[in-house]
Amino acid sequence: MKQRRFFKATRHHSGAGDYIFDFFNYTFMVFLCIVMLYPFLNQLAVSLNSASDSLKGGIFLWPRQFTWANYQHVFGEANILNSFLIAVLRTVIGTLTSVLGTAMVAYTISRKDFVLQKFVTISFVLTMYFSGGLIPNYLLIKELNLLDSFWVYIVPGIIGVFNLIVIRSFIEGIPESLFESARIDGAGDFTIFLKIVLPLSMPVLATVSLFVAVYQWNSWFDVFLYNSSSPQLSTLQYELMRILQNSNASLSGKTAVDAFSNANASANQVSPTSIRATMTIVASLPIIMVYPFLQKYFVKGLTLGGVKG
């Protein structure tokens, strides 16, 4: 109560400089929100607007001719629902396995009594600077019999080196006395990891989970490389990319005037611009819906180490 009264009194007696600072601070934040929100709202308006009308331009925050035709065209594709399910499964399973696997390795190399701590750490870090290249990676995936398999989305990403370093740094900040007390009580490393490390590492694990989930959800190039001959394993991002390519190909050789003059021939006419906007909304909406549930952990994770207790 005393602290709250102090801040209220200080705020009441603030000078003109504080009001000026608040004015510019709020103005900047409002401007920043507009800059970040406008592109998304604009794409939403274009996706809900008639494709023929969108060719005229001038769509900002509200559609001129409201229609669901763009979404009907996207979701009318034969494989779109199955690819959506595969994308969800890939995101959920890939995120869980990657975060758990990375956290286990991070706990291992964070222990000072681990004999190969420095060697294993350097070995992982080197992979961030040197890579075998696209062809050796493809040959490796082939030798592991992961081609045309769902697990090609999961196995290569079980350990993320950058996330490994982040989680290890957080675990090293946990008081060593907690581990010593647990060992005195007879707990092993696996028990310590499950009952001490995981609960205390929720902020950083939630942050890493969001990073991994966004990567898994947006990834499509590995589908093209390893599962392009298996339509049943196609993901949503790959299908959306294919729909956009087909839309572009259908208009190849046509001028903008031809496309505009023929745009009113069908009420369900779509264009690459409208399809691109629809794809943006469809691809980003699931992540936007998940983010509020992880926001408080995400903010904590980003500020780790900013204040030392």
C-alpha positions as CSV (number, residue, x, y, z in Angstrom):
1,M,0.0,0.0,0.0
2,K,2.8,2.4,0.9
3,Q,4.5,1.7,-2.4
4,R,1.3,2.2,-4.3
5,R,0.7,5.5,-2.6
6,F,4.2,6.6,-3.3
7,F,3.7,6.0,-7.1
8,K,0.4,7.8,-7.0
9,A,1.9,10.8,-5.3
10,T,4.9,10.8,-7.6
11,R,2.5,10.7,-10.6
12,H,0.4,13.5,-9.2
13,H,3.5,15.8,-8.9
14,S,5.1,14.9,-12.2
15,G,6.4,17.8,-14.2
16,A,5.7,18.9,-17.8
17,G,8.6,16.8,-19.1
18,D,6.8,13.6,-17.9
19,Y,3.6,14.6,-19.8
20,I,5.6,15.3,-22.9
21,F,7.4,12.0,-22.7
22,D,4.1,10.2,-22.2
23,F,2.5,11.9,-25.1
24,F,5.4,11.0,-27.5
25,N,5.5,7.5,-26.0
26,Y,1.8,6.8,-26.5
27,T,1.9,8.4,-30.0
28,F,4.8,6.2,-31.0
29,M,3.1,3.1,-29.7
30,V,-0.1,3.8,-31.5
31,F,1.8,4.4,-34.7
32,L,3.7,1.2,-34.2
33,C,0.4,-0.7,-33.7
34,I,-1.0,0.7,-36.9
35,V,2.1,-0.2,-38.9
36,M,1.9,-3.8,-37.6
37,L,-1.8,-4.3,-37.9
38,Y,-2.5,-2.5,-41.2
39,P,-0.9,-5.1,-43.5
40,F,-2.8,-8.0,-41.9
41,L,-6.1,-6.1,-42.0
42,N,-5.5,-5.1,-45.6
43,Q,-4.9,-8.7,-46.6
44,L,-8.1,-9.7,-44.7
45,A,-10.1,-7.1,-46.6
46,V,-8.6,-8.2,-50.0
47,S,-9.3,-11.9,-49.2
48,L,-13.0,-11.0,-48.5
49,N,-13.3,-8.8,-51.5
50,S,-14.3,-9.9,-55.0
51,A,-11.2,-10.7,-57.0
52,S,-12.5,-8.8,-60.1
53,D,-13.0,-5.7,-57.9
54,S,-9.6,-6.1,-56.2
55,L,-7.9,-5.7,-59.6
56,K,-9.1,-2.0,-59.5
57,G,-7.0,-1.5,-56.4
58,G,-8.0,0.9,-53.6
59,I,-8.8,-1.8,-51.0
60,F,-7.6,-0.7,-47.6
61,L,-9.3,-1.9,-44.4
62,W,-12.8,-2.9,-45.6
63,P,-13.9,-5.0,-48.7
64,R,-15.9,-3.1,-51.3
65,Q,-17.7,-6.2,-52.6
66,F,-17.9,-8.8,-49.9
67,T,-17.6,-12.4,-51.0
68,W,-16.5,-15.8,-49.7
69,A,-15.4,-17.0,-53.2
70,N,-11.7,-16.8,-52.4
71,Y,-12.0,-19.0,-49.4
72,Q,-14.4,-21.4,-51.2
73,H,-11.8,-21.7,-53.9
74,V,-9.0,-22.5,-51.5
75,F,-10.9,-24.9,-49.3
76,G,-12.5,-26.4,-52.4
77,E,-9.3,-28.1,-53.3
78,A,-9.5,-31.9,-53.0
79,N,-6.5,-32.3,-50.6
80,I,-6.8,-29.2,-48.5
81,L,-8.5,-30.7,-45.5
82,N,-6.1,-33.6,-45.3
83,S,-3.2,-31.3,-45.7
84,F,-4.5,-29.1,-42.9
85,L,-4.7,-32.2,-40.6
86,I,-1.2,-33.2,-41.5
87,A,0.1,-29.7,-40.8
88,V,-1.6,-29.7,-37.4
89,L,-0.2,-33.1,-36.5
90,R,3.2,-32.1,-37.7
91,T,3.1,-28.9,-35.7
92,V,1.9,-30.6,-32.5
93,I,4.1,-33.7,-32.6
94,G,7.1,-31.8,-34.0
95,T,6.9,-29.1,-31.3
96,L,6.5,-31.6,-28.4
97,T,9.3,-33.9,-29.5
98,S,11.7,-31.0,-30.4
99,V,11.1,-29.1,-27.1
100,L,11.4,-32.2,-25.0
101,G,14.4,-33.6,-26.8
102,T,16.2,-30.3,-26.8
103,A,15.5,-29.7,-23.1
104,M,16.9,-33.1,-22.2
105,V,20.1,-32.5,-24.0
106,A,20.3,-29.0,-22.6
107,Y,20.0,-30.3,-19.1
108,T,22.7,-32.9,-19.8
109,I,25.3,-30.4,-21.1
110,S,24.4,-27.9,-18.4
111,R,25.8,-30.3,-15.7
112,K,29.3,-29.5,-14.7
113,D,30.0,-33.1,-13.7
114,F,29.3,-34.2,-17.3
115,V,32.7,-35.3,-18.6
116,L,32.1,-34.5,-22.3
117,Q,30.3,-31.3,-21.6
118,K,32.6,-29.0,-23.6
119,F,33.1,-31.5,-26.5
120,V,29.4,-32.1,-27.0
121,T,28.6,-28.3,-26.7
122,I,31.2,-27.4,-29.3
123,S,30.0,-30.3,-31.6
124,F,26.5,-28.8,-31.5
125,V,27.6,-25.2,-32.0
126,L,29.7,-26.2,-35.1
127,T,26.6,-27.3,-36.9
128,M,25.3,-23.8,-36.7
129,Y,28.2,-22.6,-38.9
130,F,28.8,-25.6,-41.2
131,S,26.3,-27.7,-43.1
132,G,26.7,-30.7,-45.4
133,G,24.5,-29.0,-48.0
134,L,21.2,-29.9,-49.7
135,I,22.4,-33.0,-51.6
136,P,24.1,-34.7,-48.6
137,N,21.1,-34.0,-46.4
138,Y,18.8,-35.5,-49.1
139,L,21.1,-38.6,-49.3
140,L,21.1,-38.9,-45.5
141,I,17.3,-38.7,-45.3
142,K,17.1,-41.4,-48.1
143,E,19.5,-43.7,-46.2
144,L,17.4,-43.3,-43.1
145,N,14.4,-44.5,-45.0
146,L,12.5,-41.3,-44.2
147,L,11.5,-40.4,-47.8
148,D,7.7,-40.5,-48.3
149,S,7.2,-40.7,-44.6
150,F,5.5,-38.4,-42.0
151,W,8.5,-38.8,-39.7
152,V,10.7,-36.8,-42.1
153,Y,9.0,-33.8,-40.6
154,I,9.8,-34.8,-37.0
155,V,13.1,-36.6,-36.8
156,P,15.5,-34.0,-38.3
157,G,14.2,-31.3,-36.0
158,I,14.3,-33.1,-32.7
159,I,17.3,-31.1,-31.6
160,G,17.5,-27.4,-32.4
161,V,20.9,-26.0,-31.6
162,F,19.9,-22.4,-31.1
163,N,17.1,-23.5,-28.8
164,L,19.5,-25.9,-27.1
165,I,21.8,-23.0,-26.1
166,V,18.9,-20.9,-24.9
167,I,17.5,-23.6,-22.7
168,R,20.9,-24.6,-21.4
169,S,21.6,-21.0,-20.4
170,F,18.3,-20.9,-18.5
171,I,18.9,-24.2,-16.7
172,E,22.4,-23.0,-15.6
173,G,20.6,-20.1,-13.8
174,I,18.6,-22.5,-11.6
175,P,20.2,-22.7,-8.1
176,E,22.5,-25.6,-7.7
177,S,21.2,-26.2,-4.2
178,L,17.9,-27.5,-5.6
179,F,19.8,-30.2,-7.5
180,E,21.9,-31.1,-4.5
181,S,18.9,-31.4,-2.2
182,A,17.1,-33.6,-4.7
183,R,20.2,-35.9,-5.0
184,I,20.4,-36.1,-1.2
185,D,16.8,-37.3,-1.2
186,G,17.8,-40.0,-3.6
187,A,16.5,-38.5,-6.9
188,G,18.2,-39.4,-10.1
189,D,18.9,-37.2,-13.1
190,F,15.6,-38.2,-14.8
191,T,13.6,-37.4,-11.7
192,I,15.4,-34.1,-11.3
193,F,14.7,-33.2,-14.9
194,L,11.0,-34.1,-14.7
195,K,10.2,-32.6,-11.2
196,I,12.6,-29.7,-11.0
197,V,13.9,-28.6,-14.4
198,L,10.8,-28.8,-16.4
199,P,8.5,-27.0,-14.0
200,L,11.0,-24.2,-13.4
201,S,11.8,-23.9,-17.1
202,M,8.2,-23.2,-18.3
203,P,8.9,-19.6,-19.5
204,V,11.8,-20.6,-21.7
205,L,10.1,-23.8,-22.9
206,A,7.0,-21.9,-23.9
207,T,9.1,-19.4,-25.8
208,V,10.9,-22.1,-27.6
209,S,7.7,-23.9,-28.3
210,L,6.3,-20.9,-30.0
211,F,9.4,-20.6,-32.2
212,V,9.3,-24.3,-33.1
213,A,5.5,-24.3,-33.8
214,V,5.8,-21.4,-36.1
215,Y,8.6,-23.1,-38.0
216,Q,6.8,-26.4,-38.3
217,W,3.5,-24.7,-39.4
218,N,5.2,-22.5,-42.0
219,S,7.6,-25.1,-43.4
220,W,6.8,-26.4,-46.9
221,F,10.2,-26.9,-48.6
222,D,10.9,-30.2,-46.9
223,V,7.5,-31.4,-48.2
224,F,8.6,-30.5,-51.7
225,L,12.0,-32.3,-51.3
226,Y,11.0,-35.4,-49.5
227,N,7.2,-36.0,-49.9
228,S,6.2,-34.4,-53.2
229,S,5.3,-37.8,-54.6
230,S,3.0,-38.5,-51.6
231,P,-0.1,-36.3,-51.7
232,Q,-1.5,-37.8,-48.5
233,L,1.5,-36.4,-46.6
234,S,1.2,-32.9,-48.1
235,T,0.9,-30.0,-45.6
236,L,-1.3,-26.9,-45.8
237,Q,1.6,-24.6,-46.6
238,Y,2.7,-26.7,-49.5
239,E,-0.9,-27.0,-50.9
240,L,-1.4,-23.2,-50.6
241,M,1.9,-22.7,-52.5
242,R,0.7,-25.1,-55.2
243,I,-2.7,-23.3,-55.5
244,L,-0.9,-20.0,-55.9
245,Q,1.4,-21.4,-58.6
246,N,-1.6,-22.9,-60.4
247,S,-3.4,-19.5,-60.2
248,N,-0.3,-17.7,-61.6
249,A,0.0,-20.3,-64.4
250,S,-3.6,-19.9,-65.4
251,L,-3.0,-16.2,-66.0
252,S,0.3,-16.6,-67.7
253,G,0.3,-15.0,-71.2
254,K,-2.6,-12.7,-70.3
255,T,-2.1,-9.0,-69.9
256,A,-3.6,-7.1,-67.0
257,V,-6.2,-5.6,-69.4
258,D,-7.2,-9.1,-70.5
259,A,-7.5,-10.3,-67.0
260,F,-9.5,-7.3,-66.0
261,S,-11.9,-7.5,-69.0
262,N,-12.5,-11.2,-68.3
263,A,-12.8,-10.9,-64.6
264,N,-16.5,-10.4,-64.5
265,A,-17.1,-13.5,-66.6
266,S,-17.6,-15.6,-63.4
267,A,-18.8,-14.7,-59.9
268,N,-16.2,-17.1,-58.5
269,Q,-13.3,-15.6,-60.5
270,V,-10.1,-15.5,-58.5
271,S,-6.8,-13.9,-59.1
272,P,-3.2,-14.4,-57.7
273,T,-3.7,-11.3,-55.6
274,S,-6.9,-12.6,-54.0
275,I,-5.5,-16.1,-53.5
276,R,-2.3,-14.7,-52.0
277,A,-4.3,-12.6,-49.5
278,T,-6.5,-15.6,-48.6
279,M,-3.4,-17.8,-48.1
280,T,-1.9,-15.2,-45.8
281,I,-5.0,-15.3,-43.6
282,V,-5.5,-19.1,-43.6
283,A,-1.8,-19.7,-42.8
284,S,-1.4,-17.1,-40.1
285,L,-4.8,-17.4,-38.3
286,P,-4.0,-20.6,-36.3
287,I,-0.8,-19.1,-34.9
288,I,-2.6,-15.9,-34.0
289,M,-5.2,-18.0,-32.1
290,V,-2.5,-19.9,-30.2
291,Y,-0.3,-17.0,-29.3
292,P,-2.5,-15.4,-26.6
293,F,-2.3,-18.5,-24.5
294,L,1.5,-18.4,-24.6
295,Q,1.9,-14.6,-24.4
296,K,2.8,-14.3,-20.7
297,Y,5.4,-17.1,-21.0
298,F,6.7,-15.6,-24.2
299,V,7.3,-12.2,-22.6
300,K,9.0,-13.9,-19.7
301,G,11.2,-15.9,-22.0
302,L,12.3,-12.9,-24.0
303,T,13.3,-11.0,-20.8
304,L,15.3,-13.9,-19.3
305,G,18.5,-12.6,-17.9
306,G,17.3,-9.0,-18.2
307,V,17.1,-8.8,-14.4
308,K,19.2,-11.0,-12.2
309,G,17.7,-12.0,-8.8
